[in-house]
Amino acid sequence: MCGIVGYIGKRDVAPLLLEGLQRLEYRGYDSAGVVITSPKATGLKMVKAKGRVRDLEARVPKRFTGTTGIAHTRWATHGAPSDENAHPHLDGENKVAVVHNGIIDNASDLRAKLIADGVEFRSETDTEVLTHLIARSTAEKLEDRVREALRHIEGTYGIAVLHADFNDRIVVARNGSPVVLGIGEKEMFVASDVAALVSHTRQVVTLDDGEMATIKADDYRTYTTEGSRTSAEPTTVEWEAESYDMGGHDTYMHKEIFEQADAVDRVLRGRIDDRFSTVHLGGLNLDAHDARKVRRVKILGCGTSYHAGMIGAQMIEELARIPADAEPASEFRYRNAVVDPDTLYVAVSQSGETYDVLAAVQELKRKGARVFGVVNVVGSAIAREADAGVYVHAGPEVCVVSTKCFTNTTVAFGLLALHLGRIRDLSVSDGKRIIAGLRQLPAQIEQMLEREDEIKKLAQEFAEAKSMLFIGRVRGYPVAREASLKLKEVSYIHAEAYPASELKHGPLALIEPALPTVAIVPDDDLLEKNRAALEEIKARSGKILAVAHREQEKADHTIVVPKNEDELDPILMGIPLQLFAYHTALALGRDIDKPRNLAKSVTVE
């Protein structure tokens, strides 16, 4: 959610900031703004606009020059999208500028106190409170003014602060929302996401919660909000700038769907151990003795990550014979769950910054639980907070709607399930069988993607539906859940998923010709049960699209998917439904990479 970009150096800052904002458009936003200055300037110059970055760029005057600046893309929380509510926010004297990701929980109380003291507000946002608090501080140093203001703040923030009287520096701080420094040659950058930095530098410093930094053109220093120095060292970002380009595709979603074969190859590479029919997961830090003590696995994620966790839980139960389940992290963190020392908790997040997942991890750690992370972004907050974990190596995922990261996460869970299974009771022959299945996945994904034209025609046929039902049983149910989410996210067609076994318990009342059903029908021991569900739908004149390993007689259309091992089939069965959602949205003229009301990284509740 939202995006922060900042720069200090010798180059003309406005084009750099606008380029950075464009790199962050995928995060979701509704307005944008930029404020600049320079060592010789006497004040701050600002431009803001409701709408896209291109709308902001159209408003920037020709003589808008400087060498220091901060910029922002806003996703509305407090106050509707408007020019006034766009960031940056200035104080009454136009000396202090602040950009902010996150939510200030006590903003209403602080606002009331400031108004009582005579402060006039220009926006409805919570962020403007912070601007006035900094401006009213009488501390000598900008860092102390920011620190003093933050003591009054309750909530989450990633901020960057510019001050006309201290125009040789930018001060930043983090609590629950990402802030990354970019180290250049006599120039420094700041951003909420490395995507804004990689075209200029791959040397980055990631701030921890409760940490601040001051960046100048030739230096940076990090310290806590209490003032103690910290020793944050730069690391090298593994992704190149080209990873964030469309690569000849019309949308990022299309590109990322077609990157899945290579992405799955990456998550498998170097991890398979043929000698012992198992896998090496170097970041796991779980020896055989500790693994055998695990009595339960609890997987926590949100949205697509939660669905990947549902598939993961089934694979762990089937292969390792450990009771496992998945739960939305956003629910788990509020229900005062019993934390069991013999349970392995697994936190799942594409960005590694999802706030609800991060908060659940922090609560689990506070209660003494062992927490593993399954994340895509190296060095992200969840990766750092977790005791150990697995990177899914999907590469940058720019489209708001997750595709390749979902697939790689399910494969990573397949590796974890195999690892735990071979330590426990999974035989060598079953280990070899699963490894063979994992190795087939990239080629089978390519096979599926070659049938895009067929899936496109089906999507165009179903695009006029006002609502759709997705069903699956056991292994197929999480696939139905994820496919339903994909369709509603990107096409805005109402869709819901049910276990096929639940049809008679309510949903069957909805079946009619105007409500198409997408049925997940794997060729496993429940095939006949799933076919019986198709019979029930067809008897009520329901239209059916089946995703199956062979043609289904009762379906109006069948997308035939290559067969793998039963336990791994769910990984493949979601691929054609990603394309189905994509082409449905395309037929309806949707903004595919930036669906309305959604953001890529949900870093607030």
C-alpha positions in Angstrom: 0.0 0.0 0.0 1.2 3.5 -0.8 4.7 4.3 -1.9 7.5 6.5 -0.7 10.4 7.7 -2.8 13.1 10.1 -1.7 16.5 11.4 -3.1 19.3 13.6 -2.0 22.4 14.3 -4.2 23.4 16.4 -7.2 21.0 15.3 -9.9 17.7 17.0 -10.8 15.4 15.4 -8.3 11.9 15.7 -9.9 12.4 13.2 -12.8 14.0 10.7 -10.4 11.1 10.9 -8.0 8.5 10.6 -10.7 10.3 7.6 -12.1 10.4 6.0 -8.7 6.7 6.6 -8.2 6.0 4.9 -11.5 8.0 1.9 -10.3 5.7 1.8 -7.2 2.3 2.1 -9.1 1.7 -1.6 -8.7 1.3 -1.1 -4.9 -2.1 0.5 -5.3 -2.9 4.2 -4.9 -5.4 7.0 -5.7 -3.3 10.2 -5.6 0.3 11.3 -5.7 2.5 14.2 -4.8 6.1 15.5 -4.7 8.0 18.1 -2.7 11.5 19.3 -3.5 14.2 21.7 -2.3 18.0 22.2 -2.6 20.9 23.5 -0.5 20.5 27.0 -2.1 16.7 27.1 -1.9 14.8 29.2 0.6 11.8 26.9 0.9 9.9 23.9 -0.4 8.1 23.5 -3.7 5.2 21.0 -3.9 2.8 19.6 -6.5 0.0 17.1 -5.7 -2.7 15.5 -7.8 -5.6 13.1 -7.4 -5.3 10.2 -9.9 -2.3 8.5 -11.5 1.3 9.5 -11.5 0.9 10.7 -15.1 -1.7 13.2 -13.8 0.9 14.5 -11.3 3.6 14.6 -13.9 1.3 16.8 -16.1 1.0 19.3 -13.3 4.8 19.6 -12.6 6.0 23.0 -14.0 9.1 23.3 -16.2 11.1 25.2 -13.6 10.4 22.7 -10.9 14.1 22.0 -10.1 16.0 20.9 -7.0 18.4 18.3 -5.7 16.5 16.9 -2.7 13.0 15.7 -2.5 10.4 13.2 -1.3 7.4 11.8 -3.1 4.4 9.6 -2.4 1.5 7.6 -3.9 -1.4 7.5 -1.5 -4.0 4.8 -0.9 -6.9 6.5 0.9 -7.6 5.7 4.6 -8.4 8.9 6.4 -10.3 11.2 3.9 -11.4 10.5 0.3 -8.9 10.7 -2.6 -8.4 14.4 -3.4 -5.6 16.9 -4.2 -5.8 18.2 -0.6 -5.5 14.7 1.0 -2.6 13.6 -1.2 0.8 13.5 0.3 3.2 15.2 1.0 1.6 17.3 3.8 3.0 20.7 4.9 2.7 22.6 8.1 1.2 26.0 8.3 4.5 27.8 7.4 5.3 25.4 4.6 8.6 24.5 6.2 8.0 20.8 7.1 6.9 18.2 4.6 6.0 14.6 5.5 5.1 11.5 3.5 3.7 8.6 5.4 2.6 5.0 4.9 0.5 3.4 7.7 -2.2 4.5 10.0 -1.9 6.8 13.1 -4.5 5.2 15.5 -4.7 8.2 17.8 -4.9 10.8 15.1 -8.4 12.1 16.1 -7.3 12.9 19.7 -4.1 14.6 18.5 -6.0 16.5 15.9 -8.5 17.8 18.4 -5.6 19.0 20.7 -3.8 20.7 17.9 -7.0 22.5 16.7 -7.6 23.6 20.3 -4.1 25.1 20.2 -4.9 27.1 17.1 -3.5 24.8 14.3 -5.4 25.0 11.0 -5.6 21.7 9.1 -5.7 21.6 5.3 -6.6 17.9 4.9 -8.7 15.1 6.4 -5.7 12.8 6.8 -4.1 11.4 9.9 -0.6 12.2 8.4 -1.0 15.9 8.7 -1.1 15.6 12.5 2.5 14.4 12.4 3.6 17.3 10.2 2.3 19.8 12.7 3.8 18.0 15.7 7.2 18.1 14.0 6.8 21.8 13.1 5.8 22.7 16.7 8.9 21.1 18.2 11.7 23.5 19.4 14.5 20.9 19.4 17.7 22.1 17.7 18.1 19.1 15.4 15.6 17.8 12.8 16.2 14.3 14.1 15.2 15.3 17.6 12.1 17.1 16.3 11.0 14.0 14.5 11.8 11.7 17.4 9.8 14.0 19.8 6.8 14.0 17.4 6.9 10.2 17.1 6.6 9.8 20.9 3.0 11.1 20.6 2.1 8.6 17.8 0.3 5.4 18.3 0.0 3.2 15.2 2.1 2.2 12.2 4.3 4.3 10.0 7.0 4.5 7.4 7.8 8.2 7.0 10.2 10.5 5.3 10.6 14.1 6.5 12.0 17.2 4.7 12.5 20.5 6.4 13.3 23.8 4.7 15.7 24.8 7.5 17.6 21.5 7.3 17.7 21.0 3.5 20.9 19.0 3.6 19.1 15.9 4.9 16.1 13.6 4.8 15.0 12.0 8.1 13.1 8.7 7.9 11.6 6.3 10.5 9.8 2.9 10.5 7.3 1.2 12.7 5.4 -1.6 10.9 5.7 -0.2 7.4 8.8 -0.7 5.2 11.5 1.8 4.8 14.6 1.0 2.6 17.7 3.2 2.1 19.5 3.1 -1.3 23.3 3.7 -1.2 24.7 5.5 -4.2 27.9 7.4 -5.2 27.6 10.7 -3.5 23.8 10.4 -3.6 21.3 8.6 -1.4 17.8 7.2 -1.9 14.9 6.2 0.3 11.9 4.1 -0.7 9.2 1.9 0.7 10.1 -0.8 -1.8 13.4 -1.7 -3.6 11.5 -1.6 -6.9 12.0 2.2 -6.8 15.7 1.9 -6.2 17.1 -0.9 -8.3 17.6 1.1 -11.5 20.0 3.4 -9.5 21.6 1.1 -6.9 21.4 -2.4 -5.6 23.1 -1.6 -2.2 20.3 -1.2 0.3 19.8 -0.9 4.1 16.4 -2.1 5.4 15.3 -0.4 8.6 13.8 -2.4 11.5 10.8 -1.3 13.5 11.7 1.4 15.9 14.6 2.5 13.8 15.3 5.9 12.2 17.8 7.2 9.7 19.3 10.4 8.4 20.4 10.4 4.8 22.7 13.1 3.3 24.2 13.1 -0.2 27.4 11.4 1.0 26.4 9.6 4.1 23.8 7.9 6.2 23.4 6.9 9.8 20.8 4.8 11.6 19.6 5.0 15.2 16.6 4.0 17.3 13.7 6.2 18.1 15.2 6.6 21.5 18.5 8.0 20.0 20.9 5.0 20.3 23.1 4.4 17.3 22.5 1.2 15.3 24.8 -0.5 12.9 22.7 -1.3 9.9 24.9 -2.6 7.1 24.1 -2.5 3.3 23.1 -5.7 1.5 22.9 -6.4 -2.2 19.5 -6.7 -3.9 19.4 -9.9 -5.9 16.9 -8.7 -8.5 18.0 -6.5 -11.5 16.0 -3.5 -12.7 14.9 -5.4 -15.8 13.0 -7.8 -13.5 10.5 -5.0 -13.0 9.9 -4.4 -16.7 7.0 -5.9 -18.7 9.3 -7.8 -21.1 7.1 -7.4 -24.1 3.9 -8.4 -22.4 0.9 -6.1 -22.4 0.5 -6.4 -18.6 2.5 -7.5 -15.6 -0.1 -10.1 -14.7 0.4 -11.8 -18.2 4.1 -11.6 -17.9 4.1 -13.2 -14.4 1.7 -16.0 -15.3 4.2 -16.9 -18.1 7.2 -16.7 -15.8 5.9 -19.5 -13.6 7.8 -22.4 -15.2 11.1 -20.6 -14.7 10.1 -19.5 -11.2 9.2 -23.0 -10.1 12.6 -24.2 -11.5 14.3 -21.6 -9.2 12.5 -22.7 -6.1 13.6 -26.3 -6.8 17.1 -25.5 -7.8 19.8 -26.8 -5.5 17.3 -28.2 -3.0 16.6 -31.8 -4.1 18.7 -34.5 -2.5 18.4 -37.6 -4.7 20.7 -39.7 -2.5 18.3 -39.7 0.4 15.1 -39.0 -1.6 14.5 -35.7 0.3 15.3 -32.0 0.0 17.8 -29.5 1.6 16.2 -26.4 3.0 19.1 -24.4 4.2 17.2 -21.7 6.0 15.1 -24.1 8.0 17.4 -24.8 10.9 15.3 -27.8 11.9 17.3 -31.0 12.6 15.8 -34.4 12.6 15.5 -34.5 16.4 13.5 -31.2 16.6 11.4 -32.2 13.5 10.2 -35.3 15.2 9.0 -33.3 18.2 6.6 -31.3 16.0 3.1 -32.4 16.9 1.1 -29.9 14.8 1.7 -27.3 12.0 -0.3 -24.1 11.9 0.0 -22.0 8.8 -0.9 -18.3 8.8 -1.4 -16.0 5.8 -3.8 -13.6 4.2 -5.6 -13.8 0.9 -3.7 -15.7 -1.7 -1.0 -16.7 0.9 -3.7 -18.2 3.1 -4.9 -20.3 0.2 -1.4 -21.4 -0.5 -1.2 -22.3 3.2 -4.4 -24.5 2.8 -2.7 -26.4 0.1 0.5 -26.6 2.1 -1.4 -27.9 5.2 -2.9 -30.7 3.1 0.5 -31.7 1.7 2.1 -31.8 5.2 -0.7 -34.0 6.5 -0.5 -36.4 3.6 3.3 -36.6 3.3 4.5 -36.0 6.9 1.4 -37.3 8.7 1.5 -34.3 11.0 -1.9 -32.6 11.8 -1.8 -29.3 9.9 -4.2 -26.5 9.2 -4.2 -23.0 7.7 -5.9 -19.9 9.2 -6.1 -16.3 8.1 -3.5 -14.4 10.1 -5.9 -11.4 10.4 -8.2 -13.6 12.5 -5.6 -15.6 14.4 -4.0 -12.5 15.9 -7.2 -11.4 17.5 -8.7 -14.6 18.9 -6.3 -15.2 21.8 -5.2 -18.5 20.4 -3.6 -21.2 22.6 0.1 -21.3 21.7 1.4 -24.8 21.9 5.2 -25.4 22.3 5.0 -28.5 20.1 3.3 -26.6 17.2 5.4 -25.3 14.3 3.9 -22.0 13.2 4.5 -21.0 9.5 3.9 -17.4 8.4 3.3 -16.9 4.7 3.6 -13.6 2.8 4.7 -12.6 -0.7 6.0 -9.3 0.4 7.2 -10.3 3.8 5.7 -7.1 5.1 1.9 -8.0 5.3 1.0 -6.3 8.5 -1.6 -8.8 9.9 0.9 -11.7 9.3 3.8 -9.7 10.9 1.7 -8.8 13.9 0.7 -12.5 14.3 4.4 -13.5 14.1 5.4 -10.9 16.8 2.6 -12.1 19.1 3.7 -15.7 18.6 7.3 -14.9 19.3 6.2 -13.0 22.5 4.5 -16.2 23.7 7.6 -18.3 23.0 6.5 -20.1 19.8 8.7 -21.3 17.1 7.9 -19.5 13.8 9.0 -20.2 10.3 8.6 -17.8 7.4 7.7 -18.6 3.8 8.3 -15.4 2.0 9.5 -14.1 -1.4 11.4 -10.9 -0.4 14.8 -11.4 1.1 15.4 -9.3 4.1 11.8 -8.4 4.6 10.3 -7.9 8.1 8.8 -11.3 8.4 12.0 -12.9 7.1 13.9 -11.1 9.8 11.4 -11.7 12.6 10.9 -15.5 11.9 13.3 -18.0 13.6 14.0 -19.6 10.2 12.3 -20.2 6.9 12.2 -20.7 3.2 12.4 -18.2 0.4 10.2 -19.0 -2.5 12.4 -17.3 -5.2 9.5 -16.2 -7.4 11.3 -13.0 -8.4 9.6 -9.6 -8.3 5.8 -9.7 -8.6 4.5 -6.3 -9.8 0.8 -7.0 -10.5 -1.4 -6.5 -7.5 -2.9 -10.0 -8.2 -0.5 -12.7 -7.2 0.1 -15.6 -9.6 3.7 -16.8 -9.8 4.3 -16.2 -6.1 1.2 -18.3 -5.2 2.5 -21.1 -7.3 6.0 -20.9 -5.9 4.7 -20.8 -2.4 2.7 -24.0 -2.9 5.8 -25.7 -4.4 7.8 -24.5 -1.3 5.2 -26.2 0.9 5.7 -29.3 -1.2 9.4 -29.2 -0.4 8.7 -28.6 3.3 6.2 -31.5 3.4 8.7 -33.8 1.7 11.4 -32.7 4.1 9.3 -33.4 7.2 7.9 -36.6 5.7 11.3 -38.2 5.1 12.4 -37.4 8.6 9.3 -39.1 9.9 7.5 -42.0 8.1 7.6 -41.3 4.4 9.3 -44.1 2.5 12.2 -43.8 0.1 10.0 -44.9 -2.8 7.4 -42.2 -1.9 10.2 -39.7 -1.6 11.4 -40.5 -5.1 7.8 -40.4 -6.4 7.3 -36.8 -5.0 10.7 -35.6 -6.3 9.9 -36.9 -9.8 6.6 -35.1 -9.6 8.2 -31.8 -8.5 10.7 -32.0 -11.3 7.8 -32.4 -13.8 6.1 -29.2 -12.7 8.0 -26.6 -14.9 7.4 -28.6 -18.1 3.7 -29.2 -17.2 3.2 -25.5 -16.5 4.6 -24.7 -20.0 2.2 -27.3 -21.4 -0.7 -25.5 -19.8 0.4 -22.0 -20.9 0.5 -23.2 -24.5 -3.3 -23.5 -24.4 -3.9 -19.9 -23.7 -6.0 -19.3 -26.8 -8.4 -22.1 -25.8 -8.7 -20.6 -22.3 -9.1 -17.1 -23.7 -12.2 -18.2 -25.8 -13.7 -19.8 -22.7 -13.1 -16.6 -20.7 -14.9 -14.5 -23.3 -17.8 -16.9 -23.2 -18.2 -16.6 -19.4 -17.4 -12.9 -19.1 -21.0 -11.8 -19.2 -21.8 -13.8 -16.0 -22.8 -11.7 -13.0 -21.7 -14.3 -10.5 -19.9 -17.6 -10.5 -19.6 -20.6 -8.2 -16.3 -22.5 -7.7 -16.3 -25.9 -6.1 -13.7 -28.5 -5.2 -13.4 -31.4 -2.7 -10.4 -31.8 -0.3 -7.4 -31.2 -2.6 -9.6 -29.2 -5.0 -11.2 -26.9 -2.5 -8.2 -24.6 -1.9 -7.8 -24.4 -5.7 -11.4 -23.3 -5.9 -10.9 -20.7 -3.2 -7.9 -19.2 -4.9 -9.5 -19.3 -8.4 -12.6 -17.5 -7.0 -10.4 -14.9 -5.4 -8.5 -14.3 -8.7 -11.7 -13.8 -10.7 -13.2 -11.3 -8.3 -9.9 -9.4 -7.7 -9.2 -8.8 -11.4 -12.6 -8.9 -13.2 -14.9 -7.7 -10.4 -17.3 -10.5 -11.1 -18.8 -11.8 -7.9 -17.6 -15.3 -7.2 -17.6 -17.6 -4.2 -16.1 -21.0 -3.5 -17.6 -23.9 -1.7 -16.5 -27.5 -0.9 -18.3 -29.7 -3.5 -19.5 -31.8 -0.6 -21.4 -28.8 0.8 -23.6 -28.3 -2.3 -26.6 -30.1 -0.7 -26.2 -28.0 2.5 -27.3 -24.7 0.9 -25.5 -23.6 -2.3 -27.5 -25.9 -4.5 -30.4 -23.4 -4.1 -28.3 -20.9 -6.3 -27.9 -23.3 -9.3 -29.6 -22.0 -12.4 -28.5 -21.4 -16.1 -27.4 -17.9 -15.2 -24.9 -19.0 -12.5 -21.9 -20.9 -14.1 -20.0 -23.3 -11.9 -16.2 -23.9 -12.2 -15.5 -27.4 -10.8 -12.1 -28.7 -9.8 -12.1 -32.4 -10.7 -8.7 -34.1 -10.1 -8.3 -37.7 -11.2 -7.8 -39.1 -7.6 -9.7 -41.3 -5.2 -12.5 -38.7 -5.0 -13.2 -38.6 -8.8 -16.6 -40.3 -8.6 -17.7 -38.1 -5.7 -16.8 -35.0 -7.8 -18.6 -36.4 -10.8 -21.7 -36.8 -8.6 -21.6 -33.1 -7.8 -21.5 -32.4 -11.6 -24.6 -34.5 -12.0 -26.4 -32.5 -9.3 -25.6 -29.2 -11.0 -26.4 -30.5 -14.5 -29.8 -31.9 -13.3 -30.7 -28.3 -12.3 -29.6 -26.8 -15.7 -26.4 -25.3 -14.4 -23.6 -24.5 -16.8 -20.3 -26.2 -15.9 -16.6 -25.5 -16.7 -14.5 -28.4 -15.3 -10.8 -28.3 -14.6 -9.8 -31.9 -14.8 -7.3 -34.5 -15.9 -9.6 -35.9 -18.5 -12.8 -34.7 -20.3 -15.8 -34.6 -18.1 -19.0 -35.8 -19.8 -21.4 -33.7 -17.6 -19.4 -30.5 -18.1 -20.1 -28.0 -20.9 -16.4 -27.4 -21.2 -13.3 -29.1 -19.7 -9.9 -27.6 -19.4 -7.6 -30.7 -19.3 -4.6 -30.3 -17.0 -1.5 -32.6 -17.1 -1.6 -35.3 -14.3 1.1 -35.2 -11.7 1.2 -37.0 -8.3 -2.1 -36.7 -6.4 -0.5 -34.6 -3.6 1.0 -32.1 -6.1 -2.0 -31.9 -8.5 -3.4 -28.7 -6.8 -0.3 -26.8 -7.8 -1.0 -27.3 -11.5 -4.8 -27.0 -11.4 -4.8 -23.3 -10.5 -2.6 -22.3 -13.5 -5.4 -22.3 -16.2 -7.7 -20.5 -13.8 -5.2 -17.7 -13.5 -5.4 -17.3 -17.3 -9.2 -17.6 -17.1 -9.4 -14.7 -14.7 -6.9 -12.7 -16.7 -8.8 -13.1 -20.0 -12.2 -12.5 -18.4 -10.9 -9.2 -17.0 -9.4 -8.3 -20.4 -12.7 -9.0 -22.1 -14.4 -6.6 -19.6 -11.8 -3.9 -20.1 -10.5 -3.9 -16.4 -7.3 -2.3 -15.2 -5.6 -5.6 -14.8 -2.4 -4.7 -13.0 -4.1 -2.3 -10.6 -7.5 -3.5 -9.7 -9.8 -1.0 -8.0 -9.6 -0.7 -4.2 -6.7 -3.1 -3.9 -3.0 -2.7 -3.0 -0.1 -5.1 -3.5 1.4 -5.0 0.0 -1.2 -4.6 2.7 0.9 -3.0 5.4 -2.0 -1.7 7.5 -4.9 -3.5 9.1 
